[in-house]
Structure formats: C-alpha cells, structure tokens
Amino acid sequence: MKNEIFQGTIDHTGIVVPNLSEAVTFFTEVLNFEVLFKTPPMKFEDDRLKQSFGVHEKAFVEGAAFLQYGGKKIELVQWTDPEQNAGAKPADIGTAHLAISVTDLKKAYTYFENIPGVTVRVFSPIGFFYITSPWGLEIQIVGKDLSK
C-alpha cells in the first residue's frame, strides 16, 4: 500500500558551502541561477540547532540562500561547526551531485573550460560531463536530450 502522505514533490536540495557569498556568485554568474531569497544567520544560546539538525552544540548557520534554475530550487547554506569536514569523494556512500541541463553541451564544455577554479572532466560516453566547483561540489552537466 502506498503511503498517501507522500503525494507532493521534491521542494529543494540543500548544499553546504564554505563561503555563502562566493557560492551565490558562482551559481548566479557562472550557472545562471536566480536568487529567490536569503536568510539571516542562525545562532542560539541553547542547543536547538543540535536538536533540529544533528550538528555540534556550538555549530551555527552563517546564512543561507535559496536559488532556482529552470523552476527547481536549491538551498546554499554556510555552517560554522567545530566538527566540520571537507566534502566526500564522488564514490563515497551518501555523496550526492547536482545535475543541470543545458541547451548545447559542447558550448557548455568550452564555457566551463574558461572559468577559473572550475575543474572540467572529459565527456562521458553516454553524453554528459562533470565539473567540480571551486569548493568541490560535483555538478553534472547534461544536454536537454538526456534530461527528459
């Protein structure tokens, strides 16, 4: 029996970034995302962030921004946490990537090759390629044909 409470859609995907301002600039100026809104820092004297998010009791949110691309939303959030680690490798369990579609895959490849700090991988035999953002986020670039 299908659970009837899950009849909605995916609302957004959250991505932790090391510098919110730089990440917003990358997503808006390099990837053509639109900023929907930004949230202020969240820091409390009690442990509500630990209770809500499962983070260290001294962790706090420097800020967050919600953006969209093609009607799909992402949240960029910058945490300060004494136990914070750098990102996992692409093959590590639980690792995720963001995939965006473009109108011209070959032009996109050339475009990303000229963006400082972006690593561009070779084309996949099935028609996409990956880039790595300056802070290590894996982003799959797919043509419109693959995203249908």
N, CA, C and O atoms as a GROMACS GRO file, in nm:
protein
  592
    1MET      N    1   0.085  -0.118   0.000
    1MET     CA    2   0.000   0.000   0.000
    1MET      C    3   0.089   0.124   0.000
    1MET      O    4   0.181   0.134   0.080
    2LYS      N    5   0.061   0.215  -0.088
    2LYS     CA    6   0.139   0.338  -0.099
    2LYS      C    7   0.100   0.434   0.013
    2LYS      O    8  -0.018   0.453   0.042
    3ASN      N    9   0.200   0.495   0.075
    3ASN     CA   10   0.173   0.591   0.182
    3ASN      C   11   0.114   0.718   0.121
    3ASN      O   12   0.179   0.783   0.039
    4GLU      N   13  -0.006   0.753   0.159
    4GLU     CA   14  -0.079   0.862   0.096
    4GLU      C   15  -0.029   1.001   0.134
    4GLU      O   16  -0.067   1.099   0.070
    5ILE      N   17   0.056   1.012   0.237
    5ILE     CA   18   0.105   1.147   0.273
    5ILE      C   19   0.211   1.196   0.176
    5ILE      O   20   0.238   1.316   0.172
    6PHE      N   21   0.272   1.106   0.098
    6PHE     CA   22   0.377   1.146   0.004
    6PHE      C   23   0.318   1.161  -0.136
    6PHE      O   24   0.342   1.078  -0.224
    7GLN      N   25   0.243   1.267  -0.155
    7GLN     CA   26   0.182   1.297  -0.284
    7GLN      C   27   0.233   1.429  -0.340
    7GLN      O   28   0.179   1.479  -0.439
    8GLY      N   29   0.336   1.485  -0.279
    8GLY     CA   30   0.389   1.615  -0.321
    8GLY      C   31   0.499   1.602  -0.424
    8GLY      O   32   0.492   1.519  -0.514
    9THR      N   33   0.600   1.684  -0.408
    9THR     CA   34   0.714   1.686  -0.498
    9THR      C   35   0.839   1.716  -0.416
    9THR      O   36   0.829   1.750  -0.298
   10ILE      N   37   0.954   1.706  -0.477
   10ILE     CA   38   1.076   1.747  -0.408
   10ILE      C   39   1.076   1.899  -0.403
   10ILE      O   40   1.062   1.965  -0.506
   11ASP      N   41   1.091   1.955  -0.284
   11ASP     CA   42   1.087   2.100  -0.268
   11ASP      C   43   1.220   2.165  -0.305
   11ASP      O   44   1.222   2.260  -0.384
   12HIS      N   45   1.330   2.115  -0.248
   12HIS     CA   46   1.461   2.171  -0.279
   12HIS      C   47   1.569   2.074  -0.235
   12HIS      O   48   1.542   1.976  -0.164
   13THR      N   49   1.690   2.101  -0.277
   13THR     CA   50   1.807   2.026  -0.235
   13THR      C   51   1.900   2.122  -0.163
   13THR      O   52   1.928   2.230  -0.214
   14GLY      N   53   1.947   2.085  -0.046
   14GLY     CA   54   2.037   2.168   0.032
   14GLY      C   55   2.182   2.131   0.008
   14GLY      O   56   2.217   2.013   0.000
   15ILE      N   57   2.267   2.233  -0.003
   15ILE     CA   58   2.410   2.211  -0.028
   15ILE      C   59   2.488   2.298   0.071
   15ILE      O   60   2.468   2.419   0.076
   16VAL      N   61   2.576   2.236   0.148
   16VAL     CA   62   2.661   2.311   0.242
   16VAL      C   63   2.781   2.364   0.165
   16VAL      O   64   2.848   2.291   0.092
   17VAL      N   65   2.807   2.493   0.182
   17VAL     CA   66   2.916   2.561   0.111
   17VAL      C   67   3.009   2.627   0.212
   17VAL      O   68   2.966   2.662   0.322
   18PRO      N   69   3.136   2.645   0.177
   18PRO     CA   70   3.230   2.706   0.271
   18PRO      C   71   3.216   2.859   0.280
   18PRO      O   72   3.252   2.918   0.382
   19ASN      N   73   3.165   2.922   0.174
   19ASN     CA   74   3.151   3.067   0.173
   19ASN      C   75   3.024   3.099   0.093
   19ASN      O   76   3.020   3.083  -0.029
   20LEU      N   77   2.921   3.145   0.164
   20LEU     CA   78   2.791   3.166   0.101
   20LEU      C   79   2.797   3.270  -0.009
   20LEU      O   80   2.740   3.250  -0.116
   21SER      N   81   2.865   3.378   0.014
   21SER     CA   82   2.873   3.485  -0.085
   21SER      C   83   2.937   3.436  -0.215
   21SER      O   84   2.887   3.462  -0.324
   22GLU      N   85   3.050   3.365  -0.202
   22GLU     CA   86   3.119   3.312  -0.320
   22GLU      C   87   3.033   3.208  -0.393
   22GLU      O   88   3.031   3.204  -0.516
   23ALA      N   89   2.962   3.125  -0.317
   23ALA     CA   90   2.878   3.022  -0.378
   23ALA      C   91   2.761   3.085  -0.453
   23ALA      O   92   2.728   3.043  -0.564
   24VAL      N   93   2.697   3.186  -0.393
   24VAL     CA   94   2.587   3.254  -0.461
   24VAL      C   95   2.638   3.319  -0.589
   24VAL      O   96   2.571   3.312  -0.693
   25THR      N   97   2.754   3.381  -0.583
   25THR     CA   98   2.813   3.441  -0.703
   25THR      C   99   2.838   3.336  -0.811
   25THR      O  100   2.808   3.359  -0.928
   26PHE      N  101   2.892   3.222  -0.773
   26PHE     CA  102   2.918   3.114  -0.868
   26PHE      C  103   2.788   3.066  -0.933
   26PHE      O  104   2.780   3.054  -1.055
   27PHE      N  105   2.687   3.040  -0.851
   27PHE     CA  106   2.561   2.989  -0.904
   27PHE      C  107   2.488   3.091  -0.990
   27PHE      O  108   2.423   3.054  -1.088
   28THR      N  109   2.497   3.218  -0.956
   28THR     CA  110   2.424   3.320  -1.035
   28THR      C  111   2.503   3.364  -1.158
   28THR      O  112   2.446   3.376  -1.266
   29GLU      N  113   2.633   3.389  -1.142
   29GLU     CA  114   2.712   3.443  -1.253
   29GLU      C  115   2.765   3.335  -1.347
   29GLU      O  116   2.778   3.360  -1.467
   30VAL      N  117   2.797   3.217  -1.295
   30VAL     CA  118   2.852   3.111  -1.379
   30VAL      C  119   2.742   3.017  -1.430
   30VAL      O  120   2.743   2.979  -1.548
   31LEU      N  121   2.648   2.980  -1.343
   31LEU     CA  122   2.546   2.881  -1.379
   31LEU      C  123   2.409   2.942  -1.410
   31LEU      O  124   2.316   2.869  -1.445
   32ASN      N  125   2.396   3.073  -1.399
   32ASN     CA  126   2.273   3.144  -1.436
   32ASN      C  127   2.152   3.109  -1.348
   32ASN      O  128   2.039   3.111  -1.396
   33PHE      N  129   2.176   3.076  -1.220
   33PHE     CA  130   2.067   3.056  -1.126
   33PHE      C  131   2.012   3.192  -1.085
   33PHE      O  132   2.078   3.295  -1.101
   34GLU      N  133   1.890   3.193  -1.034
   34GLU     CA  134   1.826   3.314  -0.984
   34GLU      C  135   1.811   3.304  -0.832
   34GLU      O  136   1.767   3.201  -0.781
   35VAL      N  137   1.848   3.410  -0.760
   35VAL     CA  138   1.831   3.411  -0.615
   35VAL      C  139   1.685   3.438  -0.584
   35VAL      O  140   1.627   3.535  -0.632
   36LEU      N  141   1.625   3.350  -0.503
   36LEU     CA  142   1.487   3.369  -0.459
   36LEU      C  143   1.482   3.452  -0.332
   36LEU      O  144   1.408   3.550  -0.322
   37PHE      N  145   1.563   3.410  -0.232
   37PHE     CA  146   1.573   3.487  -0.108
   37PHE      C  147   1.692   3.437  -0.027
   37PHE      O  148   1.744   3.328  -0.051
   38LYS      N  149   1.734   3.519   0.068
   38LYS     CA  150   1.842   3.484   0.160
   38LYS      C  151   1.789   3.488   0.302
   38LYS      O  152   1.695   3.562   0.333
   39THR      N  153   1.850   3.407   0.388
   39THR     CA  154   1.810   3.405   0.528
   39THR      C  155   1.923   3.459   0.614
   39THR      O  156   2.040   3.448   0.576
   40PRO      N  157   1.891   3.517   0.728
   40PRO     CA  158   1.995   3.570   0.816
   40PRO      C  159   2.065   3.456   0.891
   40PRO      O  160   2.020   3.342   0.888
   41PRO      N  161   2.175   3.488   0.959
   41PRO     CA  162   2.243   3.387   1.041
   41PRO      C  163   2.149   3.331   1.149
   41PRO      O  164   2.056   3.399   1.194
   42MET      N  165   2.175   3.208   1.188
   42MET     CA  166   2.101   3.144   1.298
   42MET      C  167   2.200   3.099   1.403
   42MET      O  168   2.278   3.006   1.381
   43LYS      N  169   2.198   3.165   1.517
   43LYS     CA  170   2.286   3.129   1.628
   43LYS      C  171   2.206   3.147   1.756
   43LYS      O  172   2.148   3.253   1.780
   44PHE      N  173   2.201   3.043   1.838
   44PHE     CA  174   2.121   3.045   1.959
   44PHE      C  175   2.208   3.006   2.079
   44PHE      O  176   2.309   2.937   2.064
   45GLU      N  177   2.168   3.051   2.195
   45GLU     CA  178   2.240   3.017   2.318
   45GLU      C  179   2.210   2.873   2.363
   45GLU      O  180   2.291   2.812   2.432
   46ASP      N  181   2.096   2.821   2.324
   46ASP     CA  182   2.061   2.684   2.361
   46ASP      C  183   2.106   2.588   2.250
   46ASP      O  184   2.178   2.626   2.159
   47ASP      N  185   2.062   2.463   2.259
   47ASP     CA  186   2.107   2.361   2.164
   47ASP      C  187   2.002   2.329   2.058
   47ASP      O  188   1.997   2.216   2.008
   48ARG      N  189   1.918   2.426   2.021
   48ARG     CA  190   1.811   2.396   1.925
   48ARG      C  191   1.862   2.357   1.787
   48ARG      O  192   1.797   2.278   1.718
   49LEU      N  193   1.978   2.410   1.745
   49LEU     CA  194   2.032   2.367   1.615
   49LEU      C  195   2.080   2.223   1.622
   49LEU      O  196   2.064   2.147   1.526
   50LYS      N  197   2.139   2.184   1.735
   50LYS     CA  198   2.179   2.045   1.754
   50LYS      C  199   2.056   1.955   1.750
   50LYS      O  200   2.057   1.849   1.687
   51GLN      N  201   1.950   1.996   1.817
   51GLN     CA  202   1.828   1.916   1.822
   51GLN      C  203   1.760   1.909   1.684
   51GLN      O  204   1.706   1.805   1.647
   52SER      N  205   1.762   2.020   1.610
   52SER     CA  206   1.693   2.024   1.480
   52SER      C  207   1.773   1.962   1.367
   52SER      O  208   1.717   1.894   1.281
   53PHE      N  209   1.906   1.984   1.366
   53PHE     CA  210   1.989   1.943   1.252
   53PHE      C  211   2.089   1.832   1.284
   53PHE      O  212   2.150   1.777   1.192
   54GLY      N  213   2.108   1.799   1.412
   54GLY     CA  214   2.205   1.695   1.448
   54GLY      C  215   2.349   1.741   1.437
   54GLY      O  216   2.438   1.658   1.416
   55VAL      N  217   2.374   1.870   1.451
   55VAL     CA  218   2.509   1.925   1.442
   55VAL      C  219   2.570   1.941   1.582
   55VAL      O  220   2.502   1.917   1.682
   56HIS      N  221   2.695   1.980   1.588
   56HIS     CA  222   2.763   2.006   1.715
   56HIS      C  223   2.689   2.116   1.790
   56HIS      O  224   2.630   2.205   1.730
   57GLU      N  225   2.691   2.108   1.922
   57GLU     CA  226   2.616   2.206   2.003
   57GLU      C  227   2.665   2.350   1.986
   57GLU      O  228   2.590   2.444   2.016
   58LYS      N  229   2.787   2.369   1.938
   58LYS     CA  230   2.838   2.504   1.916
   58LYS      C  231   2.826   2.548   1.769
   58LYS      O  232   2.872   2.656   1.733
   59ALA      N  233   2.766   2.465   1.686
   59ALA     CA  234   2.750   2.498   1.544
   59ALA      C  235   2.644   2.607   1.526
   59ALA      O  236   2.552   2.621   1.606
   60PHE      N  237   2.662   2.684   1.419
   60PHE     CA  238   2.560   2.783   1.384
   60PHE      C  239   2.563   2.807   1.235
   60PHE      O  240   2.661   2.774   1.167
   61VAL      N  241   2.455   2.864   1.185
   61VAL     CA  242   2.441   2.893   1.042
   61VAL      C  243   2.483   3.037   1.017
   61VAL      O  244   2.428   3.131   1.075
   62GLU      N  245   2.582   3.053   0.930
   62GLU     CA  246   2.628   3.188   0.893
   62GLU      C  247   2.523   3.257   0.805
   62GLU      O  248   2.511   3.380   0.808
   63GLY      N  249   2.449   3.179   0.729
   63GLY     CA  250   2.346   3.231   0.641
   63GLY      C  251   2.308   3.126   0.539
   63GLY      O  252   2.375   3.023   0.526
   64ALA      N  253   2.201   3.152   0.467
   64ALA     CA  254   2.156   3.060   0.363
   64ALA      C  255   2.093   3.141   0.250
   64ALA      O  256   2.052   3.255   0.269
   65ALA      N  257   2.087   3.079   0.133
   65ALA     CA  258   2.024   3.142   0.017
   65ALA      C  259   1.950   3.035  -0.061
   65ALA      O  260   2.001   2.924  -0.079
   66PHE      N  261   1.831   3.069  -0.106
   66PHE     CA  262   1.754   2.980  -0.192
   66PHE      C  263   1.761   3.034  -0.333
   66PHE      O  264   1.738   3.153  -0.358
   67LEU      N  265   1.794   2.946  -0.427
   67LEU     CA  266   1.808   2.983  -0.567
   67LEU      C  267   1.726   2.888  -0.652
   67LEU      O  268   1.684   2.782  -0.604
   68GLN      N  269   1.704   2.925  -0.776
   68GLN     CA  270   1.635   2.833  -0.867
   68GLN      C  271   1.697   2.837  -1.005
   68GLN      O  272   1.759   2.934  -1.047
   69TYR      N  273   1.677   2.724  -1.075
   69TYR     CA  274   1.723   2.708  -1.213
   69TYR      C  275   1.617   2.624  -1.281
   69TYR      O  276   1.591   2.511  -1.240
   70GLY      N  277   1.556   2.677  -1.383
   70GLY     CA  278   1.452   2.603  -1.453
   70GLY      C  279   1.336   2.563  -1.363
   70GLY      O  280   1.273   2.459  -1.385
   71GLY      N  281   1.306   2.645  -1.264
   71GLY     CA  282   1.196   2.616  -1.173
   71GLY      C  283   1.229   2.522  -1.059
   71GLY      O  284   1.144   2.498  -0.973
   72LYS      N  285   1.350   2.468  -1.055
   72LYS     CA  286   1.393   2.378  -0.947
   72LYS      C  287   1.476   2.457  -0.848
   72LYS      O  288   1.558   2.540  -0.887
   73LYS      N  289   1.455   2.430  -0.718
   73LYS     CA  290   1.520   2.508  -0.614
   73LYS      C  291   1.633   2.433  -0.545
   73LYS      O  292   1.630   2.311  -0.530
   74ILE      N  293   1.732   2.512  -0.505
   74ILE     CA  294   1.839   2.461  -0.418
   74ILE      C  295   1.855   2.559  -0.302
   74ILE      O  296   1.820   2.677  -0.312
   75GLU      N  297   1.910   2.509  -0.193
   75GLU     CA  298   1.944   2.593  -0.078
   75GLU      C  299   2.094   2.583  -0.060
   75GLU      O  300   2.149   2.473  -0.049
   76LEU      N  301   2.161   2.697  -0.055
   76LEU     CA  302   2.302   2.702  -0.021
   76LEU      C  303   2.310   2.748   0.123
   76LEU      O  304   2.250   2.849   0.159
   77VAL      N  305   2.382   2.674   0.206
   77VAL     CA  306   2.391   2.711   0.348
   77VAL      C  307   2.536   2.704   0.394
   77VAL      O  308   2.608   2.610   0.360
   78GLN      N  309   2.577   2.804   0.470
   78GLN     CA  310   2.712   2.808   0.526
   78GLN      C  311   2.703   2.786   0.676
   78GLN      O  312   2.644   2.867   0.748
   79TRP      N  313   2.761   2.677   0.721
   79TRP     CA  314   2.767   2.643   0.863
   79TRP      C  315   2.905   2.677   0.920
   79TRP      O  316   3.005   2.674   0.848
   80THR      N  317   2.908   2.708   1.047
   80THR     CA  318   3.032   2.708   1.124
   80THR      C  319   3.012   2.599   1.229
   80THR      O  320   2.918   2.606   1.309
   81ASP      N  321   3.100   2.500   1.229
   81ASP     CA  322   3.084   2.385   1.316
   81ASP      C  323   3.224   2.335   1.353
   81ASP      O  324   3.305   2.309   1.263
   82PRO      N  325   3.254   2.320   1.482
   82PRO     CA  326   3.388   2.274   1.521
   82PRO      C  327   3.423   2.135   1.471
   82PRO      O  328   3.541   2.098   1.468
   83GLU      N  329   3.324   2.057   1.431
   83GLU     CA  330   3.348   1.921   1.380
   83GLU      C  331   3.331   1.911   1.229
   83GLU      O  332   3.320   1.800   1.176
   84GLN      N  333   3.327   2.023   1.161
   84GLN     CA  334   3.301   2.023   1.017
   84GLN      C  335   3.415   1.959   0.938
   84GLN      O  336   3.533   1.980   0.969
   85ASN      N  337   3.380   1.881   0.837
   85ASN     CA  338   3.476   1.815   0.749
   85ASN      C  339   3.459   1.865   0.607
   85ASN      O  340   3.353   1.917   0.570
   86ALA      N  341   3.563   1.849   0.528
   86ALA     CA  342   3.553   1.880   0.384
   86ALA      C  343   3.470   1.771   0.317
   86ALA      O  344   3.446   1.666   0.376
   87GLY      N  345   3.427   1.797   0.195
   87GLY     CA  346   3.340   1.706   0.122
   87GLY      C  347   3.398   1.568   0.097
   87GLY      O  348   3.519   1.548   0.096
   88ALA      N  349   3.308   1.475   0.077
   88ALA     CA  350   3.345   1.337   0.048
   88ALA      C  351   3.384   1.323  -0.098
   88ALA      O  352   3.360   1.411  -0.180
   89LYS      N  353   3.446   1.209  -0.130
   89LYS     CA  354   3.481   1.178  -0.268
   89LYS      C  355   3.356   1.131  -0.342
   89LYS      O  356   3.262   1.082  -0.279
   90PRO      N  357   3.353   1.146  -0.476
   90PRO     CA  358   3.232   1.111  -0.552
   90PRO      C  359   3.180   0.969  -0.530
   90PRO      O  360   3.060   0.946  -0.541
   91ALA      N  361   3.267   0.874  -0.500
   91ALA     CA  362   3.222   0.735  -0.484
   91ALA      C  363   3.187   0.700  -0.339
   91ALA      O  364   3.147   0.587  -0.312
   92ASP      N  365   3.201   0.794  -0.245
   92ASP     CA  366   3.168   0.766  -0.105
   92ASP      C  367   3.017   0.754  -0.087
   92ASP      O  368   2.940   0.827  -0.150
   93ILE      N  369   2.976   0.663  -0.001
   93ILE     CA  370   2.834   0.642   0.027
   93ILE      C  371   2.775   0.769   0.085
   93ILE      O  372   2.833   0.832   0.174
   94GLY      N  373   2.660   0.806   0.034
   94GLY     CA  374   2.592   0.926   0.081
   94GLY      C  375   2.629   1.052   0.005
   94GLY      O  376   2.566   1.156   0.023
   95THR      N  377   2.730   1.044  -0.080
   95THR     CA  378   2.769   1.159  -0.160
   95THR      C  379   2.663   1.185  -0.266
   95THR      O  380   2.604   1.091  -0.321
   96ALA      N  381   2.640   1.311  -0.295
   96ALA     CA  382   2.541   1.348  -0.396
   96ALA      C  383   2.605   1.443  -0.496
   96ALA      O  384   2.714   1.495  -0.474
   97HIS      N  385   2.535   1.465  -0.605
   97HIS     CA  386   2.579   1.565  -0.702
   97HIS      C  387   2.456   1.639  -0.752
   97HIS      O  388   2.343   1.592  -0.738
   98LEU      N  389   2.479   1.753  -0.808
   98LEU     CA  390   2.374   1.833  -0.869
   98LEU      C  391   2.386   1.814  -1.019
   98LEU      O  392   2.497   1.813  -1.072
   99ALA      N  393   2.274   1.798  -1.088
   99ALA     CA  394   2.276   1.786  -1.234
   99ALA      C  395   2.191   1.897  -1.293
   99ALA      O  396   2.077   1.918  -1.251
  100ILE      N  397   2.247   1.968  -1.390
  100ILE     CA  398   2.170   2.072  -1.458
  100ILE      C  399   2.176   2.046  -1.608
  100ILE      O  400   2.276   1.995  -1.661
  101SER      N  401   2.068   2.082  -1.675
  101SER     CA  402   2.064   2.063  -1.820
  101SER      C  403   2.096   2.194  -1.890
  101SER      O  404   2.066   2.302  -1.841
  102VAL      N  405   2.158   2.182  -2.006
  102VAL     CA  406   2.195   2.297  -2.089
  102VAL      C  407   2.145   2.272  -2.231
  102VAL      O  408   2.117   2.159  -2.270
  103THR      N  409   2.136   2.379  -2.308
  103THR     CA  410   2.085   2.366  -2.444
  103THR      C  411   2.190   2.317  -2.542
  103THR      O  412   2.156   2.257  -2.644
  104ASP      N  413   2.318   2.341  -2.512
  104ASP     CA  414   2.426   2.299  -2.603
  104ASP      C  415   2.542   2.247  -2.520
  104ASP      O  416   2.617   2.324  -2.460
  105LEU      N  417   2.556   2.117  -2.517
  105LEU     CA  418   2.656   2.052  -2.432
  105LEU      C  419   2.799   2.089  -2.473
  105LEU      O  420   2.882   2.114  -2.386
  106LYS      N  421   2.828   2.094  -2.602
  106LYS     CA  422   2.964   2.127  -2.648
  106LYS      C  423   3.001   2.271  -2.614
  106LYS      O  424   3.113   2.298  -2.571
  107LYS      N  425   2.908   2.364  -2.632
  107LYS     CA  426   2.935   2.503  -2.594
  107LYS      C  427   2.953   2.516  -2.443
  107LYS      O  428   3.037   2.593  -2.396
  108ALA      N  429   2.875   2.439  -2.368
  108ALA     CA  430   2.888   2.442  -2.222
  108ALA      C  431   3.026   2.392  -2.180
  108ALA      O  432   3.087   2.448  -2.089
  109TYR      N  433   3.074   2.287  -2.245
  109TYR     CA  434   3.207   2.234  -2.213
  109TYR      C  435   3.314   2.341  -2.233
  109TYR      O  436   3.398   2.362  -2.146
  110THR      N  437   3.310   2.407  -2.346
  110THR     CA  438   3.407   2.513  -2.376
  110THR      C  439   3.393   2.627  -2.276
  110THR      O  440   3.493   2.681  -2.229
  111TYR      N  441   3.270   2.663  -2.242
  111TYR     CA  442   3.243   2.769  -2.146
  111TYR      C  443   3.309   2.738  -2.011
  111TYR      O  444   3.380   2.822  -1.956
  112PHE      N  445   3.286   2.616  -1.959
  112PHE     CA  446   3.341   2.580  -1.828
  112PHE      C  447   3.493   2.568  -1.829
  112PHE      O  448   3.557   2.593  -1.727
  113GLU      N  449   3.551   2.530  -1.943
  113GLU     CA  450   3.697   2.524  -1.952
  113GLU      C  451   3.761   2.660  -1.927
  113GLU      O  452   3.878   2.668  -1.890
  114ASN      N  453   3.686   2.767  -1.947
  114ASN     CA  454   3.739   2.902  -1.932
  114ASN      C  455   3.698   2.970  -1.801
  114ASN      O  456   3.720   3.090  -1.786
  115ILE      N  457   3.641   2.896  -1.708
  115ILE     CA  458   3.601   2.951  -1.578
  115ILE      C  459   3.710   2.918  -1.477
  115ILE      O  460   3.734   2.800  -1.448
  116PRO      N  461   3.778   3.020  -1.422
  116PRO     CA  462   3.883   2.995  -1.323
  116PRO      C  463   3.831   2.917  -1.201
  116PRO      O  464   3.724   2.946  -1.149
  117GLY      N  465   3.909   2.820  -1.157
  117GLY     CA  466   3.875   2.743  -1.038
  117GLY      C  467   3.782   2.626  -1.062
  117GLY      O  468   3.758   2.547  -0.970
  118VAL      N  469   3.730   2.612  -1.184
  118VAL     CA  470   3.640   2.501  -1.216
  118VAL      C  471   3.720   2.391  -1.285
  118VAL      O  472   3.795   2.417  -1.380
  119THR      N  473   3.705   2.269  -1.236
  119THR     CA  474   3.766   2.153  -1.300
  119THR      C  475   3.663   2.090  -1.392
  119THR      O  476   3.549   2.065  -1.351
  120VAL      N  477   3.701   2.066  -1.516
  120VAL     CA  478   3.611   2.007  -1.615
  120VAL      C  479   3.662   1.868  -1.649
  120VAL      O  480   3.779   1.852  -1.687
  121ARG      N  481   3.576   1.768  -1.637
  121ARG     CA  482   3.614   1.631  -1.670
  121ARG      C  483   3.578   1.601  -1.815
  121ARG      O  484   3.506   1.677  -1.879
  122VAL      N  485   3.629   1.491  -1.865
  122VAL     CA  486   3.602   1.451  -2.004
  122VAL      C  487   3.456   1.412  -2.021
  122VAL      O  488   3.387   1.378  -1.924
  123PHE      N  489   3.409   1.416  -2.145
  123PHE     CA  490   3.274   1.373  -2.177
  123PHE      C  491   3.255   1.227  -2.142
  123PHE      O  492   3.343   1.144  -2.165
  124SER      N  493   3.139   1.195  -2.088
  124SER     CA  494   3.101   1.056  -2.066
  124SER      C  495   3.060   0.997  -2.201
  124SER      O  496   3.009   1.069  -2.286
  125PRO      N  497   3.080   0.868  -2.220
  125PRO     CA  498   3.037   0.806  -2.345
  125PRO      C  499   2.885   0.811  -2.365
  125PRO      O  500   2.837   0.791  -2.477
  126ILE      N  501   2.809   0.838  -2.260
  126ILE     CA  502   2.664   0.843  -2.277
  126ILE      C  503   2.610   0.986  -2.279
  126ILE      O  504   2.489   1.006  -2.268
  127GLY      N  505   2.697   1.086  -2.294
  127GLY     CA  506   2.652   1.220  -2.326
  127GLY      C  507   2.635   1.320  -2.214
  127GLY      O  508   2.534   1.391  -2.212
  128PHE      N  509   2.726   1.327  -2.123
  128PHE     CA  510   2.727   1.432  -2.021
  128PHE      C  511   2.872   1.451  -1.976
  128PHE      O  512   2.960   1.374  -2.015
  129PHE      N  513   2.894   1.552  -1.895
  129PHE     CA  514   3.025   1.568  -1.831
  129PHE      C  515   3.005   1.628  -1.693
  129PHE      O  516   2.900   1.685  -1.663
  130TYR      N  517   3.108   1.616  -1.611
  130TYR     CA  518   3.106   1.672  -1.476
  130TYR      C  519   3.201   1.789  -1.467
  130TYR      O  520   3.305   1.794  -1.532
  131ILE      N  521   3.161   1.885  -1.382
  131ILE     CA  522   3.254   1.989  -1.340
  131ILE      C  523   3.263   1.982  -1.189
  131ILE      O  524   3.173   1.930  -1.122
  132THR      N  525   3.371   2.034  -1.135
  132THR     CA  526   3.384   2.049  -0.991
  132THR      C  527   3.397   2.197  -0.962
  132THR      O  528   3.482   2.266  -1.019
  133SER      N  529   3.311   2.247  -0.873
  133SER     CA  530   3.312   2.388  -0.838
  133SER      C  531   3.442   2.422  -0.764
  133SER      O  532   3.514   2.332  -0.723
  134PRO      N  533   3.472   2.550  -0.748
  134PRO     CA  534   3.595   2.587  -0.676
  134PRO      C  535   3.604   2.530  -0.534
  134PRO      O  536   3.715   2.514  -0.483
  135TRP      N  537   3.492   2.499  -0.469
  135TRP     CA  538   3.496   2.444  -0.333
  135TRP      C  539   3.471   2.294  -0.330
  135TRP      O  540   3.465   2.236  -0.222
  136GLY      N  541   3.456   2.228  -0.448
  136GLY     CA  542   3.449   2.083  -0.451
  136GLY      C  543   3.314   2.021  -0.480
  136GLY      O  544   3.303   1.898  -0.476
  137LEU      N  545   3.211   2.099  -0.508
  137LEU     CA  546   3.080   2.043  -0.540
  137LEU      C  547   3.084   1.980  -0.679
  137LEU      O  548   3.129   2.042  -0.775
  138GLU      N  549   3.035   1.857  -0.688
  138GLU     CA  550   3.027   1.786  -0.815
  138GLU      C  551   2.898   1.827  -0.886
  138GLU      O  552   2.789   1.815  -0.830
  139ILE      N  553   2.910   1.876  -1.009
  139ILE     CA  554   2.793   1.918  -1.087
  139ILE      C  555   2.797   1.847  -1.221
  139ILE      O  556   2.894   1.858  -1.296
  140GLN      N  557   2.692   1.774  -1.250
  140GLN     CA  558   2.680   1.703  -1.377
  140GLN      C  559   2.611   1.796  -1.477
  140GLN      O  560   2.508   1.855  -1.446
  141ILE      N  561   2.668   1.809  -1.594
  141ILE     CA  562   2.612   1.892  -1.700
  141ILE      C  563   2.556   1.797  -1.806
  141ILE      O  564   2.630   1.719  -1.866
  142VAL      N  565   2.426   1.805  -1.828
  142VAL     CA  566   2.360   1.716  -1.924
  142VAL      C  567   2.293   1.800  -2.032
  142VAL      O  568   2.251   1.913  -2.007
  143GLY      N  569   2.284   1.743  -2.151
  143GLY     CA  570   2.211   1.808  -2.259
  143GLY      C  571   2.062   1.793  -2.238
  143GLY      O  572   2.019   1.704  -2.164
  144LYS      N  573   1.985   1.875  -2.300
  144LYS     CA  574   1.840   1.868  -2.287
  144LYS      C  575   1.786   1.729  -2.322
  144LYS      O  576   1.687   1.685  -2.264
  145ASP      N  577   1.851   1.660  -2.415
  145ASP     CA  578   1.805   1.527  -2.458
  145ASP      C  579   1.807   1.426  -2.343
  145ASP      O  580   1.715   1.346  -2.329
  146LEU      N  581   1.914   1.430  -2.260
  146LEU     CA  582   1.926   1.336  -2.150
  146LEU      C  583   1.835   1.370  -2.033
  146LEU      O  584   1.804   1.282  -1.953
  147SER      N  585   1.792   1.494  -2.021
  147SER     CA  586   1.717   1.534  -1.903
  147SER      C  587   1.567   1.511  -1.917
  147SER      O  588   1.491   1.548  -1.828
  148LYS      N  589   1.523   1.452  -2.026
  148LYS     CA  590   1.380   1.427  -2.047
  148LYS      C  591   1.335   1.298  -1.984
  148LYS      O  592   1.217   1.263  -1.993
   0.00000   0.00000   0.00000
